[in-house]
Amino acid sequence: MTRPSTAWLRNGALLGLPPLAISFGLWGSLPAAYAPEAFGRGIPTWLALAENVARVLVFAVPAALVVDAPSRGARLGWAVYAAGVLLYAASYVVLAAWPGSAYAHSAVGFSAPAWTTAVWFLGIALLCRESWLRRGWRWWFYLPLVAAFLALHVTHTLLVWGRS
């Protein structure tokens, strides 16, 4: 187990920072349908609330987790996480660079920033195999929460795509 004095260096919440930087850094470059006022318009209140609660949880739970020490499993986790962050960034770049493309107007392309999060969230799950709060934490405990968030987030994004 990690010593408390160094646990913050291996806190799972730190893994959420690069994707958040991508989101905040590139959000303004996305097509107009992604603007906050347009993206939230017409979304059922229950969906927006459930999505935001799930969002808070998928970013907060890793704060109670510890990133694994170097191991074979951690190497896989880092590879999945890095691939996910790169895929996520690419989903933004493609939409920003080619907003009029057939891809950007397709359901798959338009929703890519929502569903590509699955890869880096899986990386977080694979990397955070222990919790400083609870003994017996299993990496896959995080996955149902991620799946719920993704279902809500992708549904929201597809509703926006359907009216754009």
Secondary structure as the mmCIF struct_conf table of DSSP 4:
data_model
#
loop_
_struct_conf.conf_type_id
_struct_conf.id
_struct_conf.beg_label_comp_id
_struct_conf.beg_label_asym_id
_struct_conf.beg_label_seq_id
_struct_conf.end_label_comp_id
_struct_conf.end_label_asym_id
_struct_conf.end_label_seq_id
HELX_RH_AL_P HELX_RH_AL_P1 PRO A 4 ALA A 7
HELX_RH_3T_P HELX_RH_3T_P1 TRP A 8 ARG A 10
STRN STRN1 ASN A 11 ASN A 11
HELX_RH_3T_P HELX_RH_3T_P2 GLY A 12 GLY A 16
HELX_RH_AL_P HELX_RH_AL_P2 LEU A 17 LEU A 26
HELX_RH_3T_P HELX_RH_3T_P3 TRP A 27 SER A 29
BEND BEND1 LEU A 30 LEU A 30
HELX_RH_3T_P HELX_RH_3T_P4 ALA A 32 TYR A 34
BEND BEND2 ALA A 35 ALA A 35
HELX_RH_AL_P HELX_RH_AL_P3 PRO A 36 GLY A 40
TURN_TY1_P TURN_TY1_P1 ARG A 41 GLY A 42
HELX_RH_AL_P HELX_RH_AL_P4 THR A 45 ALA A 60
HELX_RH_3T_P HELX_RH_3T_P5 VAL A 61 ALA A 64
STRN STRN2 LEU A 65 VAL A 66
HELX_LH_PP_P HELX_LH_PP_P1 VAL A 67 ALA A 69
BEND BEND3 PRO A 70 SER A 71
HELX_RH_AL_P HELX_RH_AL_P5 ARG A 72 ALA A 97
TURN_TY1_P TURN_TY1_P2 PRO A 99 GLY A 100
BEND BEND4 SER A 101 SER A 101
HELX_RH_AL_P HELX_RH_AL_P6 ALA A 102 HIS A 105
BEND BEND5 SER A 106 SER A 106
HELX_RH_AL_P HELX_RH_AL_P7 ALA A 107 PHE A 110
TURN_TY1_P TURN_TY1_P3 SER A 111 SER A 111
HELX_RH_AL_P HELX_RH_AL_P8 ALA A 112 TRP A 115
TURN_TY1_P TURN_TY1_P4 THR A 116 THR A 116
HELX_RH_AL_P HELX_RH_AL_P9 THR A 117 LEU A 127
STRN STRN3 GLU A 130 SER A 131
BEND BEND6 TRP A 132 LEU A 133
TURN_TY1_P TURN_TY1_P5 ARG A 135 GLY A 136
HELX_RH_3T_P HELX_RH_3T_P6 TRP A 139 PHE A 141
HELX_RH_AL_P HELX_RH_AL_P10 TYR A 142 ARG A 163
#
